[in-house]
Amino acid sequence: MAAKKRLVCEPHGDVTIVNFTDRKILDELNIKEIGDELFDLVDKHGKKEILINFSNVEYLSSAALGKLITLNKKMQAQKGQLKFCAISPTIIEVFQITKLDKFFDIHPTEADALDAFQSS
């Protein structure tokens, strides 16, 4: 049986928009699968501009944050851009406490983030 896809990816010009299928990203196996899918976008598919939309996400574990940090480093190494959008107030608070709001490029809406790709 094939593993359930943890991400839904849509092309938008040169940008790949990624949405999570899970509302709660807490389980270690799910986080590993999400990480693998995200890393494949860069490593196997050569994506240089990725926008991760968090509008569906209610909870995010610290292990998931670790995967996002690794993804950001991969993107920077390949001169790519990673942006986040639509992060709930509860999750943005975690980003702020950990100072990751300064590390990641976070935008309030998908449209704002897409505009930011155009202007950079």
GROMACS elastic network, one bead per residue, 0.5 to 0.9 nm:
[ bonds ]
;  ai    aj funct       b0    kb
    1     4     6  0.89427   500
    2     5     6  0.86557   500
    3     6     6  0.87150   500
    3    33     6  0.86291   500
    4    33     6  0.89926   500
    5     8     6  0.73811   500
    5    21     6  0.75184   500
    5    33     6  0.81955   500
    5    34     6  0.83035   500
    5    37     6  0.82964   500
    6    19     6  0.86306   500
    6    20     6  0.60058   500
    6    21     6  0.52738   500
    6    22     6  0.66153   500
    6    30     6  0.73192   500
    6    31     6  0.87989   500
    6    33     6  0.68936   500
    6    34     6  0.57025   500
    6    37     6  0.76811   500
    7    18     6  0.63788   500
    7    19     6  0.56105   500
    7    21     6  0.55401   500
    7    22     6  0.81989   500
    7    34     6  0.69149   500
    7    37     6  0.72821   500
    7    38     6  0.82181   500
    8    17     6  0.81284   500
    8    18     6  0.57120   500
    8    19     6  0.51449   500
    8    20     6  0.63124   500
    8    21     6  0.67766   500
    9    16     6  0.63836   500
    9    17     6  0.55437   500
    9    19     6  0.64435   500
    9    20     6  0.88533   500
   10    15     6  0.84685   500
   10    16     6  0.56900   500
   10    17     6  0.51282   500
   10    18     6  0.65899   500
   10    19     6  0.84755   500
   11    14     6  0.70039   500
   11    15     6  0.59889   500
   11    17     6  0.61313   500
   11    18     6  0.88631   500
   12    15     6  0.51199   500
   12    16     6  0.59894   500
   12    17     6  0.68142   500
   12   114     6  0.86758   500
   13    16     6  0.78053   500
   14    47     6  0.82909   500
   14    48     6  0.79595   500
   14    49     6  0.65813   500
   14    50     6  0.87547   500
   15    47     6  0.79617   500
   15    48     6  0.76733   500
   15    50     6  0.55952   500
   15    51     6  0.68209   500
   15   114     6  0.77918   500
   15   117     6  0.78885   500
   16    41     6  0.87695   500
   16    47     6  0.72649   500
   16    48     6  0.84954   500
   16    49     6  0.62593   500
   16    51     6  0.61021   500
   16    52     6  0.83829   500
   17    49     6  0.87125   500
   17    50     6  0.60440   500
   17    52     6  0.59716   500
   17    53     6  0.70057   500
   17   110     6  0.87526   500
   18    38     6  0.86955   500
   18    50     6  0.71946   500
   18    51     6  0.59964   500
   18    53     6  0.59251   500
   18    54     6  0.86361   500
   19    51     6  0.87060   500
   19    52     6  0.61703   500
   19    53     6  0.51777   500
   19    54     6  0.66109   500
   19    55     6  0.77948   500
   19    56     6  0.73459   500
   19    57     6  0.89546   500
   20    23     6  0.73458   500
   20    25     6  0.88197   500
   20    34     6  0.84505   500
   20    52     6  0.82491   500
   20    53     6  0.74853   500
   20    54     6  0.69512   500
   20    55     6  0.84282   500
   20    56     6  0.64844   500
   20    57     6  0.70068   500
   21    56     6  0.73223   500
   21    57     6  0.84017   500
   22    25     6  0.63054   500
   22    30     6  0.87589   500
   22    56     6  0.72929   500
   22    57     6  0.67742   500
   22    58     6  0.88240   500
   23    55     6  0.89978   500
   23    56     6  0.55694   500
   23    58     6  0.53121   500
   23    59     6  0.67103   500
   23    60     6  0.86492   500
   24    27     6  0.82573   500
   24    56     6  0.88100   500
   24    57     6  0.60598   500
   24    58     6  0.56441   500
   24    60     6  0.62351   500
   24    61     6  0.84724   500
   25    28     6  0.85323   500
   25    30     6  0.70112   500
   25    31     6  0.65734   500
   25    34     6  0.89731   500
   25    57     6  0.74477   500
   25    58     6  0.81027   500
   25    59     6  0.58695   500
   25    61     6  0.62089   500
   25    64     6  0.69348   500
   26    29     6  0.88464   500
   26    30     6  0.74200   500
   26    31     6  0.69815   500
   26    59     6  0.71151   500
   26    60     6  0.59935   500
   26    61     6  0.50638   500
   26    62     6  0.83952   500
   26    63     6  0.78807   500
   26    64     6  0.74272   500
   27    30     6  0.53026   500
   27    31     6  0.61847   500
   27    32     6  0.87068   500
   27    61     6  0.82498   500
   28    31     6  0.51031   500
   28    32     6  0.62117   500
   28    33     6  0.87002   500
   28    63     6  0.76085   500
   28    64     6  0.85253   500
   29    32     6  0.50891   500
   29    33     6  0.62633   500
   29    34     6  0.86271   500
   30    33     6  0.50583   500
   30    34     6  0.60832   500
   30    35     6  0.85111   500
   31    35     6  0.60269   500
   31    36     6  0.85037   500
   31    61     6  0.86992   500
   31    63     6  0.71770   500
   31    64     6  0.57486   500
   31    67     6  0.77403   500
   32    35     6  0.50463   500
   32    36     6  0.61180   500
   32    37     6  0.86360   500
   32    64     6  0.83691   500
   32    67     6  0.81558   500
   33    36     6  0.50313   500
   33    37     6  0.61560   500
   33    38     6  0.85674   500
   34    37     6  0.51534   500
   34    38     6  0.61118   500
   34    39     6  0.85265   500
   34    64     6  0.83466   500
   34    67     6  0.82578   500
   35    38     6  0.51246   500
   35    39     6  0.59764   500
   35    40     6  0.84295   500
   35    64     6  0.79126   500
   35    67     6  0.56214   500
   35    68     6  0.77099   500
   35    70     6  0.87914   500
   35    71     6  0.79280   500
   36    39     6  0.51840   500
   36    40     6  0.60392   500
   36    41     6  0.87660   500
   37    40     6  0.51396   500
   37    41     6  0.65510   500
   38    41     6  0.53139   500
   38    42     6  0.70686   500
   38    43     6  0.89117   500
   38    67     6  0.86820   500
   38    68     6  0.86349   500
   38    71     6  0.71384   500
   39    42     6  0.53538   500
   39    43     6  0.59135   500
   39    44     6  0.79137   500
   39    67     6  0.89648   500
   39    70     6  0.87040   500
   39    71     6  0.64168   500
   39    74     6  0.79953   500
   40    45     6  0.63906   500
   40    46     6  0.82666   500
   40    47     6  0.88909   500
   41    44     6  0.59574   500
   41    46     6  0.63067   500
   41    47     6  0.55829   500
   41    48     6  0.87091   500
   41    50     6  0.85839   500
   42    45     6  0.56997   500
   42    48     6  0.68329   500
   42    50     6  0.88594   500
   42    71     6  0.83798   500
   42    74     6  0.75452   500
   42    75     6  0.71614   500
   42    78     6  0.85096   500
   42    80     6  0.88857   500
   43    46     6  0.57276   500
   43    47     6  0.78653   500
   43    74     6  0.85848   500
   44    47     6  0.83596   500
   47    50     6  0.69516   500
   47    75     6  0.87151   500
   47    80     6  0.77670   500
   48    75     6  0.68600   500
   48    78     6  0.73548   500
   48    79     6  0.72602   500
   48    81     6  0.61070   500
   48    82     6  0.80738   500
   49    75     6  0.82487   500
   49    80     6  0.56996   500
   49    82     6  0.60170   500
   49    83     6  0.81130   500
   49   117     6  0.77612   500
   50    75     6  0.87210   500
   50    80     6  0.81189   500
   50    81     6  0.63566   500
   50    83     6  0.63973   500
   50    84     6  0.84947   500
   51    81     6  0.83443   500
   51    82     6  0.59099   500
   51    84     6  0.56034   500
   51    85     6  0.73372   500
   51   110     6  0.80296   500
   51   113     6  0.73202   500
   51   114     6  0.77712   500
   52    82     6  0.76686   500
   52    83     6  0.62939   500
   52    85     6  0.63739   500
   52    86     6  0.87638   500
   52   110     6  0.87773   500
   53    56     6  0.77689   500
   53    57     6  0.87220   500
   53    83     6  0.86405   500
   53    84     6  0.59074   500
   53    86     6  0.58449   500
   53    87     6  0.74222   500
   53   109     6  0.83891   500
   53   110     6  0.68657   500
   54    57     6  0.52514   500
   54    58     6  0.84117   500
   54    84     6  0.72815   500
   54    85     6  0.61398   500
   54    86     6  0.52619   500
   54    87     6  0.50308   500
   54    88     6  0.74153   500
   55    58     6  0.82258   500
   55    85     6  0.76051   500
   55    87     6  0.60582   500
   55    88     6  0.69911   500
   56    86     6  0.86607   500
   56    87     6  0.88016   500
   56    88     6  0.89553   500
   57    60     6  0.72662   500
   57    87     6  0.77057   500
   57    88     6  0.75760   500
   57    91     6  0.85264   500
   58    87     6  0.89012   500
   58    88     6  0.71228   500
   58    90     6  0.78531   500
   58    91     6  0.74377   500
   59    90     6  0.80795   500
   59    91     6  0.68445   500
   60    63     6  0.82441   500
   60    64     6  0.62798   500
   60    65     6  0.73727   500
   60    91     6  0.69427   500
   60    94     6  0.89341   500
   61    64     6  0.52297   500
   61    65     6  0.65990   500
   61    66     6  0.88932   500
   62    66     6  0.63434   500
   62    67     6  0.89017   500
   63    66     6  0.50000   500
   63    67     6  0.66243   500
   63    68     6  0.89123   500
   64    67     6  0.51443   500
   64    68     6  0.64583   500
   64    69     6  0.87855   500
   65    68     6  0.50366   500
   65    69     6  0.62368   500
   65    70     6  0.86876   500
   65    95     6  0.87685   500
   65   100     6  0.89255   500
   66    69     6  0.51057   500
   66    70     6  0.62953   500
   66    71     6  0.86245   500
   67    70     6  0.50945   500
   67    71     6  0.61288   500
   67    72     6  0.86179   500
   68    72     6  0.61096   500
   68    73     6  0.86586   500
   69    72     6  0.50654   500
   69    73     6  0.63381   500
   69    74     6  0.87250   500
   69   100     6  0.87412   500
   69   103     6  0.85254   500
   69   104     6  0.83756   500
   70    73     6  0.51412   500
   70    74     6  0.62680   500
   70    75     6  0.86754   500
   71    74     6  0.50342   500
   71    75     6  0.61661   500
   71    76     6  0.86418   500
   71    82     6  0.82696   500
   72    75     6  0.50722   500
   72    76     6  0.61958   500
   72    77     6  0.86213   500
   72    80     6  0.88165   500
   72    81     6  0.80217   500
   72    82     6  0.62982   500
   72    83     6  0.89858   500
   72   103     6  0.88983   500
   72   104     6  0.77144   500
   73    76     6  0.50946   500
   73    77     6  0.61171   500
   73    78     6  0.86816   500
   74    77     6  0.51427   500
   74    78     6  0.64058   500
   74    79     6  0.87145   500
   74    80     6  0.82628   500
   75    78     6  0.52147   500
   75    79     6  0.61574   500
   75    81     6  0.60593   500
   75    82     6  0.66485   500
   76    80     6  0.55273   500
   76    81     6  0.68640   500
   76    82     6  0.83113   500
   77    80     6  0.74676   500
   78    81     6  0.88446   500
   81   105     6  0.88483   500
   81   117     6  0.79014   500
   82   104     6  0.76974   500
   82   105     6  0.70021   500
   83   104     6  0.68642   500
   83   106     6  0.58809   500
   83   107     6  0.74443   500
   83   113     6  0.66490   500
   83   114     6  0.87572   500
   83   116     6  0.86734   500
   83   117     6  0.83893   500
   84    87     6  0.75542   500
   84   104     6  0.73496   500
   84   105     6  0.61771   500
   84   107     6  0.61054   500
   84   108     6  0.84585   500
   84   109     6  0.87989   500
   84   110     6  0.82360   500
   84   113     6  0.72105   500
   85   105     6  0.86028   500
   85   106     6  0.56432   500
   85   108     6  0.54190   500
   85   109     6  0.53168   500
   85   110     6  0.56181   500
   85   111     6  0.88415   500
   85   112     6  0.81228   500
   85   113     6  0.64631   500
   86   106     6  0.84000   500
   86   107     6  0.69423   500
   86   108     6  0.52342   500
   86   109     6  0.51507   500
   86   110     6  0.67453   500
   87    90     6  0.82031   500
   87    91     6  0.63039   500
   87    92     6  0.59182   500
   87   106     6  0.82088   500
   87   107     6  0.82929   500
   87   108     6  0.71910   500
   87   109     6  0.85978   500
   88    91     6  0.53644   500
   88    92     6  0.60359   500
   88    93     6  0.85508   500
   89    92     6  0.50668   500
   89    93     6  0.61198   500
   89    94     6  0.89063   500
   90    93     6  0.53499   500
   90    94     6  0.69795   500
   91    94     6  0.51829   500
   91    95     6  0.65849   500
   91    96     6  0.87995   500
   92    96     6  0.61693   500
   92    97     6  0.86372   500
   92   101     6  0.75065   500
   93    97     6  0.61131   500
   93    98     6  0.85630   500
   93   101     6  0.88667   500
   94    97     6  0.51354   500
   94    98     6  0.61540   500
   94    99     6  0.83190   500
   94   100     6  0.81345   500
   94   101     6  0.87169   500
   95    98     6  0.53284   500
   95    99     6  0.58641   500
   95   101     6  0.50337   500
   95   102     6  0.84159   500
   95   104     6  0.88738   500
   96   100     6  0.60868   500
   96   101     6  0.52842   500
   96   102     6  0.79046   500
   97   100     6  0.76976   500
   97   101     6  0.84919   500
   98   101     6  0.77586   500
   99   102     6  0.57255   500
   99   103     6  0.69724   500
  100   104     6  0.60150   500
  101   104     6  0.55468   500
  101   105     6  0.73208   500
  101   106     6  0.68712   500
  102   105     6  0.73833   500
  102   106     6  0.85845   500
  105   113     6  0.86324   500
  106   113     6  0.76050   500
  107   110     6  0.73307   500
  107   111     6  0.87582   500
  107   112     6  0.60856   500
  107   113     6  0.54014   500
  107   116     6  0.85560   500
  108   111     6  0.85884   500
  108   112     6  0.67196   500
  108   113     6  0.76375   500
  109   112     6  0.52116   500
  109   113     6  0.63700   500
  109   114     6  0.87017   500
  110   113     6  0.51270   500
  110   114     6  0.61258   500
  110   115     6  0.85904   500
  111   114     6  0.50932   500
  111   115     6  0.61509   500
  111   116     6  0.86027   500
  112   115     6  0.51305   500
  112   116     6  0.62550   500
  112   117     6  0.89440   500
  113   117     6  0.65546   500
  113   118     6  0.89352   500
  114   117     6  0.52326   500
  114   118     6  0.66404   500
  114   119     6  0.89748   500
  115   118     6  0.51161   500
  115   119     6  0.63622   500
  115   120     6  0.87887   500
  116   119     6  0.51589   500
  116   120     6  0.61622   500
  117   120     6  0.53963   500
